[in-house]
Amino acid sequence: MDIEDYLSETLEIPKEAVSHCSNFYHSQKVEKNKFLLQSGEVCKETYFVEKGLLRMYSIDKNGKDHIIQFAPEKWLMSDRSSLFFNEKSNYYIEAVEDSEVILMKKDFFSKLIEIYPHTAEKNDLLLQKHIRNLQNRVNSLLADTAEERYLNFIKMYPDILLRVPQLMVASYLGITPESLSRLRKELARKNFEIL
């Protein structure tokens, strides 16, 4: 799905309308393991994944990475705090696979709303859904068991398990790779017993 299709479906604007804001975005190919953003930089864009997979993560003082979010095809990713408050980012945004990404400038959506005011409500809904997902993620990390977090991960990212190493899944879940391996074996055993 390209950016015109995505915006047409989510914001209900004609595909040709996106071209009115074409000077506020551009496409970029990003090789696997290359960064769109590094800690200490100010985020200047929102990234829409047309093809490939991104991850956003931080690194703690012990050198351990903590994955905040994955962005497969048709997902948006950005460090919103850095982007909107012009703060240095605490995060890295990296291509997990060779990717094709649309880089949208900070004012892309505001320019789109100027031209098509009815998109404001849809854009606000997208933002509210994003906030809800972040709140649910924080609550899950604080309150859910590792098994519940794993099952929620599968629902949110149904094909990611096939695309990333187990180490990244464990980082997202906040557990060790060894714990994830045990968890997967236990779930497989439970499912086998049900059959």
ABEGO torsion letter per residue (X at the ends): XBAAAAAAAAAGBBAAAAAAAAAABBBBBBBBGBBABBBGBBBABBBBBABEBBBBBBBBAAGBBBBABBBBBGBBBBBAAAAAAGBBBABBBBBABBBBBBBBBAAAAAAAAAABAAAAAAAAAAAAAAAAAAAAAAAAAAABBAAAAAAAAAAABAAAAAABBAAAAAAAAGBBAAAAAAAAAAAAAAAAAAX
